[in-house]
Amino acid sequence: MTAPISVLITAAGAPQSPTLIRHLKENGERPVRIVAVDMDSEAAGGFLADAFYPIPPAGATGYADAVLEVVRGEKPDVFLNVSETDVPHIARLRDRIEELGTRVCGSDSAALEIATNKLALYGRLQAVAADLVPEFRAPADLDQFVDMVRAMGYPERELCFKPHRGKGTRGFRILSERFDRRDLLLNHKPVSRYMTLDEFVSIFRDSPTFPSLLLMEVVTGEECDAMTLAYRGEALLTTVKARESHRWGVIDRGELIDRPALVARTRTIIREIPLAYNLSLQYIGDKLIEINPRTSTFIYEGDFNEPWLAIKLALGLISADEVRAFQDRVPIGRRMVRYMDQIFFAPDGRWWH
């Protein structure tokens, strides 16, 4: 019998991890053994994995030692990163992990430094082609923020802002005068993203520091993820997934769609920022919004399994040319719906569906 491939994944409790674990095991070619880690001792994916280790939060005291200890003990063939929070820390540990015989499916620190900082990312890509990214400014203080907001056409034009570095929608708001506080209170969910410029100023007027924010146009259009398998500065394979709806801050309904222009844009971006292995580029219309340089939410189909292709590429079981050939095999029209499930377990850790 062919020896199993051992894969270590981070963030076993991430929404996409149970599906990832299942489809890696059901790859149809080789047996796969999953080793999972998470800071939550009850992470759902930990129950589905063959081995599970609770570890400290990414970057916390003891985190690096815990990760390296799991690698030494389990000797996985491949390290697959699922958590955005872990990404920079694993990049810094990459050489030490690979010295132990485990291939890391991830990008190097230099590329990540650009991809995970929106100011650096937008600035780099604007120099290549201005239409790749939204119109943006980088105010240094509150007065400059207000001046730039006015110069960009507010209040006639709605604008938005977000941190240079951020996760999900944390710190994101749309500046708008279309709503008053009574309207927002009575007619919108508590998670409304709208606020006025006066409200923004009232928050930071007496603050001793001003956050690093990117002020941007509000981009409209179709929301898509370009799920990309990159290698040595090339986007070998890109599937475009429509982001039709969201729940809990993550996509819960989508479809693989044919968008050659976005595939071409993604190739341009990866040539400029040489990220590696599985990553997700989020677009609204034809503008790049952000890059998530990690394994994310895929739409799987039998023999079309992008994380599995990344693992085989890392281990030399498939060539770059063979990965490129999958571009003509993208199952356009394949849909996904995310749903809730539960795992039940006893105090001693035994579990059942």
SULKANOR-V244282 format. One record per backbone hydrogen bond with DSSP energy under -0.5 kcal/mol. CO is the residue of the C=O (numbers start at 1). NH is the residue of the N-H. E is the energy in kcal/mol with one decimal. If there is no record, write none. Layout:
co=CO nh=NH e=E
co=CO nh=NH e=E
This chain:
co=5 nh=7 e=-0.5
co=5 nh=33 e=-2.8
co=6 nh=77 e=-1.8
co=6 nh=78 e=-1.8
co=7 nh=9 e=-0.5
co=7 nh=35 e=-3.0
co=8 nh=80 e=-3.4
co=9 nh=37 e=-1.8
co=11 nh=14 e=-2.0
co=12 nh=45 e=-1.5
co=14 nh=17 e=-1.5
co=14 nh=18 e=-0.6
co=16 nh=20 e=-2.3
co=17 nh=21 e=-3.0
co=18 nh=22 e=-2.2
co=19 nh=23 e=-2.5
co=20 nh=24 e=-2.3
co=21 nh=25 e=-2.0
co=22 nh=26 e=-1.5
co=24 nh=27 e=-1.0
co=31 nh=5 e=-2.6
co=32 nh=34 e=-0.5
co=33 nh=7 e=-3.0
co=33 nh=35 e=-0.5
co=34 nh=50 e=-1.9
co=34 nh=51 e=-1.5
co=35 nh=9 e=-2.6
co=36 nh=53 e=-2.1
co=37 nh=12 e=-1.9
co=38 nh=55 e=-1.9
co=39 nh=41 e=-0.6
co=40 nh=43 e=-1.7
co=43 nh=46 e=-1.2
co=43 nh=47 e=-0.7
co=44 nh=47 e=-1.3
co=44 nh=48 e=-0.8
co=45 nh=49 e=-1.3
co=51 nh=36 e=-2.8
co=53 nh=38 e=-1.2
co=57 nh=60 e=-2.3
co=60 nh=63 e=-2.3
co=62 nh=66 e=-2.2
co=63 nh=67 e=-2.5
co=64 nh=68 e=-2.5
co=65 nh=69 e=-2.1
co=66 nh=70 e=-2.0
co=67 nh=71 e=-2.2
co=68 nh=72 e=-2.6
co=69 nh=73 e=-2.4
co=70 nh=74 e=-3.0
co=71 nh=75 e=-2.2
co=77 nh=103 e=-2.6
co=78 nh=8 e=-2.8
co=78 nh=80 e=-0.5
co=79 nh=81 e=-0.5
co=79 nh=105 e=-2.8
co=80 nh=10 e=-1.4
co=80 nh=82 e=-0.5
co=81 nh=295 e=-2.5
co=83 nh=87 e=-1.0
co=84 nh=88 e=-0.5
co=86 nh=90 e=-2.7
co=87 nh=91 e=-2.2
co=88 nh=92 e=-1.7
co=89 nh=93 e=-1.1
co=90 nh=94 e=-0.7
co=91 nh=94 e=-0.8
co=93 nh=97 e=-2.6
co=94 nh=98 e=-2.8
co=95 nh=99 e=-1.9
co=96 nh=100 e=-0.7
co=97 nh=100 e=-0.9
co=97 nh=102 e=-1.4
co=98 nh=101 e=-1.6
co=103 nh=79 e=-2.9
co=103 nh=105 e=-0.6
co=104 nh=106 e=-1.5
co=105 nh=81 e=-0.7
co=108 nh=112 e=-2.0
co=109 nh=113 e=-2.3
co=110 nh=114 e=-0.9
co=111 nh=115 e=-2.5
co=112 nh=116 e=-2.5
co=114 nh=117 e=-1.1
co=115 nh=291 e=-0.6
co=116 nh=118 e=-0.6
co=117 nh=121 e=-3.1
co=118 nh=122 e=-2.9
co=119 nh=123 e=-2.3
co=120 nh=124 e=-2.3
co=121 nh=125 e=-2.3
co=122 nh=126 e=-2.6
co=123 nh=127 e=-1.3
co=124 nh=128 e=-0.6
co=125 nh=128 e=-0.7
co=125 nh=129 e=-2.8
co=129 nh=132 e=-2.1
co=130 nh=133 e=-0.8
co=132 nh=288 e=-3.2
co=135 nh=217 e=-1.9
co=137 nh=215 e=-2.3
co=139 nh=213 e=-0.5
co=141 nh=145 e=-2.3
co=142 nh=146 e=-2.5
co=143 nh=147 e=-2.3
co=144 nh=148 e=-2.6
co=145 nh=149 e=-2.5
co=146 nh=150 e=-2.2
co=147 nh=151 e=-2.4
co=148 nh=152 e=-1.8
co=149 nh=154 e=-1.9
co=150 nh=153 e=-1.6
co=153 nh=157 e=-1.8
co=158 nh=218 e=-0.8
co=159 nh=175 e=-2.7
co=160 nh=216 e=-3.3
co=161 nh=173 e=-1.7
co=162 nh=214 e=-3.2
co=164 nh=118 e=-3.2
co=167 nh=170 e=-1.7
co=169 nh=172 e=-2.1
co=173 nh=161 e=-2.1
co=173 nh=175 e=-0.5
co=174 nh=176 e=-0.6
co=174 nh=195 e=-2.3
co=175 nh=159 e=-1.3
co=180 nh=184 e=-2.6
co=181 nh=185 e=-2.4
co=182 nh=186 e=-2.6
co=183 nh=187 e=-2.6
co=184 nh=188 e=-0.9
co=189 nh=192 e=-1.8
co=193 nh=174 e=-3.2
co=195 nh=176 e=-2.3
co=196 nh=200 e=-1.9
co=197 nh=201 e=-2.7
co=198 nh=202 e=-2.3
co=199 nh=203 e=-1.3
co=200 nh=203 e=-0.5
co=200 nh=204 e=-1.6
co=201 nh=205 e=-1.9
co=204 nh=207 e=-0.8
co=211 nh=213 e=-1.1
co=212 nh=164 e=-1.8
co=213 nh=215 e=-0.6
co=214 nh=162 e=-1.5
co=215 nh=137 e=-2.4
co=216 nh=160 e=-2.6
co=217 nh=219 e=-0.8
co=222 nh=224 e=-0.5
co=222 nh=285 e=-2.7
co=223 nh=243 e=-2.9
co=224 nh=283 e=-2.9
co=225 nh=227 e=-1.0
co=225 nh=241 e=-3.1
co=226 nh=228 e=-0.7
co=226 nh=281 e=-1.9
co=227 nh=239 e=-2.5
co=228 nh=230 e=-0.7
co=228 nh=279 e=-2.0
co=229 nh=236 e=-1.6
co=229 nh=237 e=-1.3
co=230 nh=277 e=-3.6
co=231 nh=234 e=-0.8
co=234 nh=231 e=-2.5
co=234 nh=236 e=-1.2
co=237 nh=229 e=-2.7
co=239 nh=227 e=-3.0
co=239 nh=241 e=-0.6
co=240 nh=242 e=-0.5
co=240 nh=257 e=-2.8
co=241 nh=225 e=-2.6
co=242 nh=244 e=-1.1
co=242 nh=255 e=-0.8
co=245 nh=252 e=-2.3
co=245 nh=253 e=-1.1
co=247 nh=250 e=-2.1
co=250 nh=247 e=-2.9
co=252 nh=338 e=-2.6
co=253 nh=244 e=-1.7
co=253 nh=245 e=-1.2
co=254 nh=336 e=-2.4
co=255 nh=242 e=-3.0
co=256 nh=333 e=-3.0
co=257 nh=240 e=-0.6
co=257 nh=259 e=-0.8
co=259 nh=262 e=-0.7
co=259 nh=263 e=-1.8
co=260 nh=264 e=-2.4
co=261 nh=265 e=-2.2
co=262 nh=266 e=-2.4
co=263 nh=267 e=-1.8
co=264 nh=268 e=-1.9
co=265 nh=269 e=-2.4
co=266 nh=270 e=-2.5
co=267 nh=271 e=-1.8
co=268 nh=272 e=-1.4
co=269 nh=273 e=-2.7
co=272 nh=274 e=-0.5
co=273 nh=275 e=-2.6
co=275 nh=233 e=-0.5
co=277 nh=230 e=-1.7
co=279 nh=228 e=-2.8
co=280 nh=282 e=-0.6
co=280 nh=292 e=-3.4
co=281 nh=226 e=-3.2
co=281 nh=283 e=-0.5
co=282 nh=289 e=-3.5
co=282 nh=290 e=-1.1
co=283 nh=224 e=-2.5
co=284 nh=287 e=-2.1
co=287 nh=284 e=-2.1
co=288 nh=134 e=-0.6
co=290 nh=282 e=-2.8
co=291 nh=293 e=-0.7
co=292 nh=280 e=-2.4
co=292 nh=294 e=-2.1
co=296 nh=298 e=-0.7
co=298 nh=300 e=-0.7
co=301 nh=304 e=-5.3
co=303 nh=305 e=-0.5
co=304 nh=301 e=-1.7
co=305 nh=309 e=-2.0
co=306 nh=310 e=-2.0
co=307 nh=311 e=-2.1
co=308 nh=312 e=-2.4
co=309 nh=313 e=-2.5
co=310 nh=314 e=-2.4
co=311 nh=315 e=-1.7
co=312 nh=317 e=-2.9
co=312 nh=318 e=-0.9
co=313 nh=316 e=-1.1
co=319 nh=323 e=-1.8
co=320 nh=324 e=-2.6
co=321 nh=325 e=-1.6
co=323 nh=326 e=-1.7
co=324 nh=327 e=-2.0
co=325 nh=328 e=-1.0
co=326 nh=329 e=-2.0
co=327 nh=330 e=-0.7
co=330 nh=332 e=-2.3
co=331 nh=334 e=-2.1
co=334 nh=256 e=-2.6
co=336 nh=254 e=-1.9
co=344 nh=352 e=-2.5
co=346 nh=349 e=-2.3
co=350 nh=346 e=-3.1
co=352 nh=344 e=-1.7
